[in-house]
């Protein structure tokens, strides 16, 4: 990695992490519609609160801790030293000759030192398991943040649909009054009435989608949906925080290679697999058992001593050695695949971030307000006879589409920002 890019890269990441979330920054510009039904009584949920709840309650984090315990326990089992063996034995019971009594203690000794190597392999397995747990935690937290932004988008789209419904109902009421007064045709009144009905149907469907996204957020956090508040809706009239340009791709990929917990886990797994190959090769030579004790035969006392070991003549631990070698090949392949995956994810996330930053960032702030202003101008002109009904409905439809598009743009910018931070291995702070 070129060291000249390090200061700029650090500054860029600091700005991206320090930039406030769009939903929080724009909350002051959003007003609640009067016709909303779903979520009216639920409290407000901030992104920081959602992340804290995720860390404290998500079941996958507990599952990751359990998997770590199982992996480390399995690796440590192979590194455990055997216990000494103590035996008391009496021979010649019931015979005419005196009985013999023996007390013997046998201690197996690892003359190859393979268990010390296995212990270092267990520590490598622990490092791999810890990194895997961190990778799971990062995935869970980032998915919760994405679900929060999607749920905030759902609430905002619901509010936008309600605004559009209110505007269409007002137009229909105005044309209905004019028709009864003889100032407008019956066809115009019927057409605006149909548009108002369409607005009501769309608002209902969008409200259902918002509830589904709220339920998906509850699952991503790991809590019941009825106990979760509503995310802060987006507001398109505020100014987005400045999202800085990125350094060269090689710098980002180098940071990701060094920081991603998936790669740390894969490297530690290779280290553990290499040690297991050595352990299984040394296991062909068994432990040496050294024993000693006492012998009492008819009052004649003496001592005993023994030395024994298994001779690797018929079984040289070949199957276990093959398994260990296969695990090593697999671990190296997983590491290589993880490196390729990380590089591809960084390249994709960086390209998406730059493209959305260059194209959506200049358009999103105030887009919905501009569309609403045009619709109001055309509506005023329509009432004065300066615009046709089709021009009015087209302006209303364009304003609604622009309002919805601007909200989606804001969400896409935040999701691209999250994708980039996760791809390069940055931690997502709770106060994000």
C-alpha positions in Angstrom: 0.0 0.0 0.0 1.3 3.5 -1.0 2.0 5.3 2.3 1.3 8.7 0.6 -2.4 7.8 0.4 -2.7 6.9 4.1 -3.4 10.4 5.5 -6.1 11.1 2.9 -7.7 7.7 3.4 -7.8 8.2 7.1 -9.4 11.7 6.6 -12.0 10.3 4.2 -13.0 7.5 6.5 -13.3 9.9 9.4 -15.6 12.2 7.4 -17.8 9.3 6.3 -18.1 7.9 9.8 -18.6 11.3 11.4 -21.3 12.4 8.9 -24.7 12.3 10.7 -27.4 9.9 9.4 -29.7 11.4 6.8 -32.8 10.5 8.7 -31.7 12.3 11.8 -30.3 15.3 9.9 -33.6 15.7 8.1 -36.1 15.0 10.8 -36.8 18.7 11.5 -38.1 19.2 8.0 -40.7 16.5 8.1 -44.3 17.0 9.3 -46.6 14.2 10.3 -49.7 13.7 8.0 -53.1 13.8 9.6 -54.3 10.6 7.9 -51.7 8.2 9.0 -52.9 5.1 10.8 -50.1 2.6 11.2 -47.5 3.5 13.8 -49.3 6.6 15.1 -49.0 5.6 18.7 -45.5 4.2 18.5 -42.5 6.2 20.0 -39.7 7.5 17.8 -36.7 5.2 17.3 -33.3 6.7 16.5 -30.6 4.8 14.6 -28.4 4.9 17.6 -31.1 3.3 19.8 -31.7 0.6 17.1 -28.0 -0.3 17.0 -27.8 -0.5 20.8 -30.8 -2.8 20.9 -29.3 -5.0 18.2 -26.0 -5.4 20.1 -28.0 -6.4 23.3 -30.7 -8.6 21.9 -29.9 -10.2 18.5 -29.9 -14.0 18.7 -27.2 -14.4 16.1 -24.7 -12.7 18.4 -25.4 -15.3 21.1 -25.2 -18.0 18.5 -21.8 -16.7 17.4 -20.6 -16.9 21.0 -21.7 -20.5 21.3 -20.0 -21.4 18.1 -16.8 -19.9 19.4 -17.0 -22.0 22.6 -17.6 -25.2 20.6 -14.7 -24.6 18.2 -12.2 -23.7 21.0 -13.3 -26.6 23.1 -12.9 -29.1 20.3 -9.4 -27.8 19.5 -8.4 -27.8 23.2 -9.5 -31.4 23.6 -6.8 -32.5 21.3 -4.2 -30.5 23.3 -5.2 -32.0 26.7 -2.6 -34.1 28.5 -3.6 -37.6 29.6 -4.2 -38.2 33.3 -2.0 -40.5 35.3 -3.2 -44.0 36.0 -3.3 -45.5 39.5 -3.9 -49.2 40.1 -4.2 -51.5 43.1 -4.2 -55.2 42.2 -4.2 -58.4 44.4 -3.3 -61.7 42.8 -3.6 -65.3 44.1 -6.8 -64.9 46.0 -8.2 -68.3 47.1 -4.9 -70.1 46.4 -2.8 -72.0 49.0 0.1 -69.7 48.4 0.3 -66.2 49.8 -1.4 -63.4 47.8 0.4 -60.8 46.0 -0.6 -57.1 46.3 0.5 -54.4 43.8 0.1 -50.6 43.9 1.2 -49.1 40.6 1.1 -45.5 39.2 1.6 -45.0 35.5 2.3 -41.6 33.9 2.0 -41.2 30.1 4.6 -38.8 28.8 4.4 -37.0 25.4 7.9 -37.4 24.1 7.1 -35.7 20.8 5.7 -32.5 22.3 2.7 -32.6 20.0 0.3 -31.4 22.7 2.3 -28.2 23.1 1.9 -27.7 19.3 -1.8 -28.5 19.7 -2.2 -25.9 22.4 -0.8 -23.3 20.0 -3.2 -24.5 17.4 -6.0 -24.1 19.9 -5.0 -20.5 20.5 -5.0 -20.0 16.7 -8.5 -21.5 16.6 -9.6 -19.1 19.3 -8.3 -16.2 17.3 -10.2 -17.5 14.2 -13.4 -18.0 16.3 -13.1 -14.5 17.8 -12.7 -13.0 14.3 -15.7 -15.0 13.0 -17.8 -13.7 15.9 -16.8 -10.2 15.0 -17.7 -10.8 11.4 -21.1 -12.0 12.4 -21.5 -9.0 14.7 -20.6 -6.6 11.9 -23.0 -8.3 9.5 -25.8 -8.1 12.1 -25.2 -4.5 13.0 -24.9 -3.3 9.4 -28.0 -5.2 8.4 -29.8 -3.6 11.2 -28.7 -0.2 10.0 -29.8 -1.0 6.5 -33.2 -2.2 7.7 -33.5 1.0 9.7 -33.0 3.2 6.6 -35.4 1.0 4.6 -38.0 1.3 7.4 -37.4 5.1 7.5 -37.9 5.2 3.7 -41.2 3.2 4.1 -42.5 5.7 6.7 -41.5 8.6 4.5 -43.1 7.1 1.4 -46.3 6.6 3.5 -46.2 10.3 4.4 -45.6 11.3 0.8 -48.5 9.1 -0.4 -50.7 10.7 2.2 -49.7 14.2 1.0 -50.6 13.2 -2.6 -53.9 11.7 -1.5 -54.8 14.9 0.3 -53.9 17.0 -2.7 -56.0 14.8 -5.1 -59.0 14.8 -2.7 -58.8 18.6 -2.5 -58.8 18.8 -6.3 -61.7 16.4 -6.6 -63.7 18.4 -4.0 -63.0 21.6 -5.9 -64.1 20.2 -9.3 -67.1 18.6 -7.7 -68.2 22.0 -6.3 -67.6 23.7 -9.7 -69.6 21.0 -11.5 -72.6 21.5 -9.2 -72.2 25.2 -9.8 -72.2 24.6 -13.6 -68.6 26.0 -13.9 -67.0 22.6 -14.9 -68.0 19.5 -16.8 -69.2 16.3 -15.3 -66.4 14.5 -17.0 -63.8 16.7 -15.2 -65.4 16.0 -11.9 -65.5 12.3 -12.5 -61.9 12.2 -13.6 -60.6 14.0 -10.6 -62.8 11.8 -8.4 -61.1 8.7 -10.0 -57.7 10.2 -9.3 -58.6 10.8 -5.7 -59.7 7.2 -5.4 -56.4 6.1 -6.9 -54.6 8.2 -4.4 -56.5 6.6 -1.5 -55.6 3.1 -2.8 -52.0 3.9 -3.2 -51.8 5.4 0.3 -53.2 2.2 1.7 -50.8 0.0 -0.2 -47.8 2.1 0.8 -48.9 2.0 4.4 -48.9 -1.8 4.2 -45.4 -1.8 2.7 -44.3 0.5 5.6 -45.6 -2.0 8.2 -43.8 -4.8 6.4 -40.5 -2.8 6.5 -41.1 -2.0 10.2 -41.5 -5.8 10.9 -38.3 -6.5 8.9 -36.5 -3.9 11.1 -37.7 -5.6 14.2 -36.4 -9.0 12.9 -33.0 -7.3 12.0 -32.8 -5.9 15.5 -33.9 -9.1 17.2 -37.0 -7.8 19.1 -40.7 -8.1 18.7 -42.3 -5.8 16.2 -45.0 -4.5 18.7 -42.3 -3.3 21.1 -40.3 -1.3 18.5 -40.8 2.4 17.8 -40.9 4.0 14.4 -37.7 5.3 12.7 -37.3 9.0 12.1 -38.8 9.7 8.6 -36.7 11.3 5.9 -37.0 15.0 5.0 -35.9 16.0 1.5 -35.8 19.8 2.1 -32.6 19.7 4.3 -29.1 19.6 3.1 -27.2 16.3 3.0 -23.8 16.0 4.7 -20.9 16.3 2.4 -19.7 12.8 1.3 -16.0 13.0 0.4 -14.4 11.6 -2.7 -12.5 8.4 -2.2 -8.8 7.7 -2.7 -7.5 5.1 -5.2 -9.0 1.7 -5.1 -5.8 -0.1 -4.2 -5.6 1.9 -0.9 -9.2 0.9 0.0 -8.5 -2.7 -0.8 -5.3 -2.7 1.3 -7.2 -1.4 4.2 -9.9 -4.0 3.8 -7.4 -6.8 3.5 -5.9 -5.7 6.8 -9.1 -5.0 8.7 -11.8 -7.4 7.6 -12.5 -9.9 10.3 -13.4 -12.6 7.7 -9.8 -12.5 6.5 -8.4 -12.5 10.1 -10.5 -15.5 10.8 -9.3 -17.3 7.6 -5.6 -16.5 8.3 -5.9 -17.9 11.9 -7.7 -20.9 10.5 -4.8 -21.6 8.2 -2.4 -21.2 11.1 -4.4 -23.7 13.2 -4.6 -26.2 10.3 -0.8 -26.1 9.8 -0.3 -26.9 13.4 -2.8 -29.8 13.2 -0.8 -31.3 10.3 2.3 -31.2 12.5 0.3 -32.7 15.5 -1.1 -35.6 13.5 2.3 -36.4 12.0 3.9 -36.5 15.5 1.0 -38.6 16.8 2.3 -41.6 14.8 4.6 -42.0 17.8 2.5 -42.7 20.9 3.0 -41.6 24.4 5.7 -43.4 26.6 4.1 -44.8 29.8 6.4 -44.8 32.8 5.1 -46.7 35.8 6.3 -47.4 39.3 4.9 -48.9 42.5 5.1 -51.4 45.3 4.7 -55.2 45.6 3.8 -57.2 48.7 4.1 -61.0 48.4 3.5 -62.9 51.7 5.2 -60.2 53.7 8.0 -59.8 51.2 7.9 -56.2 50.1 9.5 -54.8 46.9 9.1 -52.3 44.2 8.1 -52.3 40.5 9.0 -50.2 37.5 7.7 -50.3 34.0 8.2 -48.5 30.7 5.9 -49.0 27.7 4.9 -47.5 24.4 2.9 -48.3 21.3 5.0 -49.3 18.3 3.8 -47.6 15.1 4.0 -50.7 13.0 0.5 -51.3 11.7 -1.1 -47.9 12.4 1.0 -44.8 11.7 -2.0 -42.4 12.1 -2.4 -42.2 8.3 -6.2 -41.4 8.2 -5.8 -38.6 10.7 -2.9 -37.2 8.8 -4.9 -37.2 5.6 -7.8 -35.4 7.3 -5.4 -32.8 8.7 -3.8 -32.3 5.2 -7.2 -31.9 3.6 -8.3 -29.4 6.2 -5.1 -27.3 5.5 -5.8 -27.3 1.8 -9.4 -26.3 2.5 -8.3 -23.5 4.9 -5.9 -22.1 2.3 -8.6 -22.2 -0.4 -11.1 -20.4 1.9 -8.5 -17.7 2.6 -7.8 -17.1 -1.1 -11.6 -17.1 -1.8 -12.1 -14.6 1.0 -9.4 -12.3 -0.3 -11.0 -12.3 -3.8 -14.4 -11.7 -2.3 -13.2 -8.8 -0.2 -11.5 -7.1 -3.1 -14.6 -7.5 -5.3 -16.9 -6.1 -2.5 -14.6 -3.1 -2.0 -14.5 -2.4 -5.8 -18.2 -2.7 -6.1 -19.0 -0.6 -3.0 -16.6 2.1 -4.0 -17.9 2.3 -7.6 -21.5 2.5 -6.3 -20.6 5.1 -3.7 -18.8 7.3 -6.3 -21.5 7.0 -8.9 -24.4 7.8 -6.5 -22.3 10.6 -4.8 -21.7 12.3 -8.2 -25.2 11.8 -9.6 -27.7 11.8 -6.7 -26.0 14.0 -4.1 -26.6 17.2 -6.2 -30.2 16.3 -7.0 -31.6 15.0 -3.7 -31.8 18.1 -1.5 -35.0 20.0 -2.2 -36.1 17.8 -5.1 -39.5 17.0 -3.5 -40.0 20.6 -2.5 -39.4 21.8 -6.1 -41.9 19.3 -7.5 -44.5 20.4 -4.9 -43.9 24.0 -5.8 -44.6 23.3 -9.5 -47.7 21.4 -8.7 -49.0 24.3 -6.6 -48.3 26.8 -9.4 -50.2 24.6 -11.9 -53.0 24.1 -9.4 -53.3 27.9 -8.9 -53.3 28.4 -12.7 -56.0 25.7 -13.1 -58.3 27.6 -10.8 -57.7 30.8 -12.7 -58.4 29.0 -16.0 -54.7 29.2 -17.1 -54.1 25.4 -17.1 -56.1 22.4 -18.3 -57.2 19.4 -16.2 -54.7 17.2 -17.8 -51.8 19.6 -17.1 -52.9 19.7 -13.5 -53.1 16.0 -13.1 -49.8 15.6 -14.9 -48.1 18.1 -12.6 -49.5 16.3 -9.5 -48.3 13.0 -10.7 -44.9 14.4 -11.6 -44.6 16.0 -8.1 -45.5 12.7 -6.4 -43.0 10.8 -8.5 -40.3 13.3 -7.8 -41.1 13.3 -4.1 -40.8 9.5 -4.0 -37.7 9.5 -6.1 -35.9 12.0 -3.8 -36.7 9.9 -0.8 -35.3 6.8 -2.5 -32.2 8.8 -3.5 -31.5 9.7 0.1 -31.9 6.1 1.2 -29.7 4.8 -1.7 -26.9 7.3 -0.6 -27.0 6.0 3.0 -27.0 2.4 1.9 -24.1 3.0 -0.4 -22.3 4.6 2.5 -23.0 1.6 4.7 -21.9 -0.8 2.0 -18.6 1.0 1.6 -17.9 1.1 5.4 -18.7 -2.6 5.8 -16.6 -3.6 2.7 -13.4 -2.0 4.0 -13.9 -3.4 7.5 -14.8 -0.3 9.5 -16.7 -0.6 12.7 -20.1 1.0 12.8 -20.3 2.9 16.1 -23.5 2.9 18.1 -23.8 6.7 17.7 -23.7 6.4 13.9 
